[in-house]
Every structure is written in structure tokens, then in C-alpha cells.
């Protein structure tokens, strides 16, 4: 269990909190492992009816820890890493997923929302998926799910050009259910989770299964994972990570 992931259960609601606010909840391998373990536990526990995803502090999640990216970029097969175990479990989850998002949601912080069934945003929420700007490709089946949700052009702007989407845009695009003031986020997420938990669990899970094409999602994930692993070790990605570490703009003119 990672010290930076807090997992609690209240009745039928399991809450997973990314709890590394001093690092903007950037996700490490240990955090992915803890969250993946929690999703597996929830899948097998009939008492758990809803899973809630939250981030501690002022923002939801800054994406993957760049230090971990830089280590992975030095070599090795990452196809079975905990990050991808977590992503695969999102794609196969049968229990309803609820997310409450404040501040920035970057990379996986945004793409995990595509697998959530109910999303509540604080007014200051801002979603970004800057994969290509880091020399990478989308993950979590977002290369299919995001264009399907918001259209190709807006998805390209986010995933290739690194443009952000604010809370109002996310609500209008169908990526969220509601926007609330920051001080009302906890109550809104709790109310949604309790409402779902009170529903007939078998019917809810069957409905979710019918609504999700898990075969296509799974196949897309595997294609992305292969390309992501290749791109992670590319010269473009190394330049992007080095520029981030050196606090300078990356220079892709050499490629």
C-alpha cells in the first residue's frame, strides 16, 4: 500500500484518494499499484457498490510522475507495469465509478474520467491531455473515447496540441454531470455516490456493462500501450522530459 494513496470504505462506497498534494498528486508506480489493488478488491467484494476517485489538496491529479517517466525512458519493458494494470482495470471495471475533480486534471488525471460513470467538477477544474507535447501518445483508450465524446477536432486540440478544457467546456461536451463551487465538491460527490449505492447493484452493473464496449476498449488500450512504451523511449520523449527537468522549452526542431 502506498503512503500516497488513501483508501476508505463507508458502507457500499469505496473511496480512493490520490494523496500526494505536495507533488500535485503526480502518480508514482507505487500509487498505481495501490489504486490497482483497490480496484481489484472492489471488483471481488459484493459489499462495494460504488468506487469514488478523488485527489487531495488543490488539484485532482498532475498526471504521471515525470521522474518515473524518465526512469522508464532509459529502457525496459513497461507493458506490464502497474500504471497499465490500473488502466486495464479501469477499462474492465463493473462497479460504477464516481469522480470529484478540483483544479487541474492532467494526462491520466483526465483520461481516467472517461471511464467514470458520474463526474462532478469544481468550478476551477481544468482538463488537459498533453500527450504529443511530451513525445507520447494517448492511453486508457482515450484515443477512441475522447473523440467519441467531444469530436475529433476538440480531442486533437487536447491530445496533440495540449489545449485545456475548462469546467464549463467539459460540462457542455458531456464529460461531466455537474459543476459546483469548490467548497461544495465533497457534498456533491458524496450525494451522487450514495444515490448510486442505493440502487439495485446487479441492475446498475449490468447496465454499465451494456453501455461499455469492453472488447473495443481493451483492444484500443493494448494498441496504445505498445505505442506508448515505444514512444516513452523515443528521442522526442527524452527531449521533452529533459526540458521539463531543466525548466526550459523543449526543442523538437532537431527531429
N, C-alpha and C positions, 0 to 999 in steps of 0.2 A: 504494500500500500504506500503510495507517495504521500509525503507530508504536505504536498501542494494540491492535493485533491481531498475534499471533504465530502463524505457520503453519509447521508442520514435517511432514516425511514420513519414516516409518520403515517400509521395506518397503511393504506394501499399506495402511498405516494413515496417513491424513492427519489431523493434529490442529490444530484451530482454537482458539486461546486468546484470550479477551477479556482484555486485559492493561492495564487501567486501574484498578488496585486503590485508588489514592488517591481515586478518584471512584466507588468501589464498582462498577466495571465498567459504569457507565451508558453506554449506546451512543450514539455520535455518528453523523452522516451518513457521515463518513469510515470509521468502523468497520463500518457496514453495507455500504459499498461493498467494503471489503476482504474481508468474510466472503462477500458475494455472489459476488465474483470467485473466491474459493476453491471455493465450491460448483459454479460453472460449470466450473472446471478439473477438479474431481474427477469430474464427470459425463462429461467427454470423455476422461478418462485411464483406460484399461483396467487400468493397474497399480494404481490405487487401488481397494481393495475395501471399506474402511470409513472413515467420517468420524467423528471424535471432537470433541465440543464441550465445552470447559472454561472456567472463569473463574479468573483469577489471584487470589491473596490469600485473604481470609477468607470471601468470599461469591461466589456464582456470577455474578449479574447484577442490578443495581438497576433494570433497565428502560431506557426511553429517557431520554436526557439532557433534563432539563426545559428547559434553555436552548434546545435545538433546537426543542422543542415551542413555546416562547414565540415564537421567530422565525417558525415556520410559522404560528402563530396570527394573525400580523399580516397574512397574505394570501398568495395564490399557489396554484397547483395543485400538490399534493404527490402526486397519484396515481401518478406515475412516479418518485418519489423512491427512493433506494437502500434505505430501510427496507422499502418494499413490493416491491422487486426481490428482496431477501433472503427476505421472507416467501413470495413466489410460488415461489422456488426450493426452499424447504423443502417446499412442497406438491407439487412435481413431482420431488423427489429420488428417484432409483432406487437409489443406493448406501445401504447400511444406515447409520443414524445412531446413535451411542452418546453418551450424556451422563453426565458426572460432576458432581454438584451438591453444593456445600457452602454452608452459611449461607443467606442469602435469595436467592430467585429471584422477581423482581418483573415483572409485565407480560409483555413478550416473553420475559423470563427463564423464565417458567412456560409460556407458550403454545408456545414452540419445543419444549418437551419432549413435547408432544402429537404431534409429527412424528418423534420419535426412536423407534427400534425396541428400544433397550435403555437403561434409565435406572438409574444407581446413585446412591443418596443417602447423604450423610454423616448421622450421627445428628442433627446440628444443622440439617439442611435445613428450610426453611420456604418454602412456595409461596404467592404471592399474585398476584391478577389484579385490582387495584382500578381498573377502567376507569371505571365510572359515578361513583365518588367524585372523579374528575378531570374529570367532564363529558364523558367519551368513551364509546366502545363497544368491544367486544372486536375482536381482529384475529387473523390467522393461522388463520382458520376455527374459532377456539376457541368461537364462539357455538354451533357444532354439535358439535365434537369433545369439548369438556369435558362438556356434559350427557350425551352418549352414553356417556362413560366413567364418570362418577360420579353421574349422575342430575341431574334439573333443579334440585331444591331445593338440593343442595350446590353446584352450579355457580352458581346465583343468589346464594347467600351469598358466594361468592368474587368473582364478576364485578360484581355490583350493590352488595353490602354491604361489600365489601373484606375479608371474613374470610380468615384464613390457614389453610393446611393444613400440619400438621407431617409429618415423615418417616413416622411410623407410620401416619397417616391416608392419606398418598399411597400407601404400600405396600398397605394394606388396600383402597384404592379401585382398585387396578390401574394407577396412574400410574407405578409404579416396579417394578423387578425385585428389588432388594435394598437393604438398609440396612447400612452398615458404619461402624466408627469413623472419625473424621476422618483419623486417621493411616494408615488402610488404604484410603482412597479411590483414590489413584493406582494401587495394585496391583490393585484390583478392576476399575477401568476398563480398565487395560492387559490384564488377563486376558480380559475379555469381548471387547475389540476383537481380540485375537489369535485367540481361538476362532472368531469370525465370519470373520475374514480367511482362516482355514484351510479354510473351507467352499467348495464349488463355487460360484464367483461368479455364474455365469449362473442357476443354480437359486435362489440366495438372492435375487437381484434380481427374478427372475420371481415368486417367492413374495411378495415385498414388494409388487410391482405388483398382484398379485391381491388382496392384503389391503386395499389402499387404493383408495377410490373417488375417483380424482383429479379426475374431472369434477365431482362434487358439491363436493369440497373447493375446487376452483378457482372455481366459481360462487359459493360462500359467501364466499370471500376477496374477490372483486370487489364483492359487495354490501357487505361490511364496509368495504372501502377507501373506497368512495363516502361511506358514512355517517361513517366516521372522519374523513375530510377535512372534511366539513361540521361535525361536532361540534368539531373542533380549532379552528375559527374562531368558535365559539359564545360568547356572553357567559358561560355557565356554565363553560366550559373556561378562559376568560381569568381568571375569578374564582378558580378552583382553582389555576392557575399562579401568579397574583399572591400568593395566600395562602401558597403553598409558598415563594416567593421572600422573602416578608416574615415567614416563620416564625410564621404565625398560622393559626387555624382558618378554613376558608372559610365564607362566609355565603351560602347559597343561598335564603334566605327572600325575597329580592327577585324571584325568578323564579316 
